[in-house]
């Protein structure tokens, strides 16, 4: 079934140095961009994993290398993510997103690389992944047929997936699986809004899930001593918690979302203070003079009448 698209949808897959979003890096990135008229474009990068704090190539976890087969030597002459950033942003612009298990890993990892460029290279990157629709094909698959990508490809496409765990093969297979899911399940609407909502297990404020949307879309902390409390409650009871987050071992995206909330709450507090100040000023009785000394003098005289 051809996808019913109002704008392009970008399927993507990532291979990385490991599974820790905060401390690992992308080493291979593939985009498959599908346009409303059916046109399909493919772009794959090999990326030198870069540690911006130590200014050196990041090591690859042996367990990760055993899966994807990419070594540090394979990447020695490849560009860093910073060097391909402009191309990545251009591919992302104007597109919805889709992937296999991408909401839990690939999307947070991509966001983390972008945040590293923002923080360590001081570059304003004109992209906000949080505002994009995201269709996670794995979530649809697990809701309908709880298995892995190889089984999904066999089940929906009646073919064996060759070269699994290569970014391009996995990405192209993911695109074919989504089309197969739409063919098989009439209850699935061929609509990006429906698919994005259907493939979302829980709505997170940040990709790591440290903040989730609660009642009335109020951000709620999902871990630690403040688990279950709204970010607003914690801000007004323990504002130092936000500084602890910023200095802690959290992803840069998590820190950014907490910082955005802190800025919002700071502005609300200033506005409330100004409103109280304005109200108290209107309650001061009129006096002949306008200087602080004359106002205080008038108040003193009234108290002694």
Secondary structure, DSSP 8 states (H G I E B T S, - for coil): -----SS-EEEEEEEES-S-TTT--EEEEEEEEE-TTS-EEEEEEE-B-EETTTTEE----HHHHHHH---HHHHTTS-BHHHHHHHHHHHHTT-EEEESSIIIIIHHHHHHHHHHHHHHS-------GGGS-EEEHHHHHHHHS---HHHHHHHHHSS---STTSHHHHHHHHHHHHHHHHHH-TTS-S-HHHHHHHT-SS-BSSTTSSEEE-GGG-EEE-SGGGTTSBHHHHHHH-THHHHHHHHSS--HHHHHHHHHHHHHHHHHHHHHHHHHHHHHHHTS---S--SHHHHHHHHHHHHT-
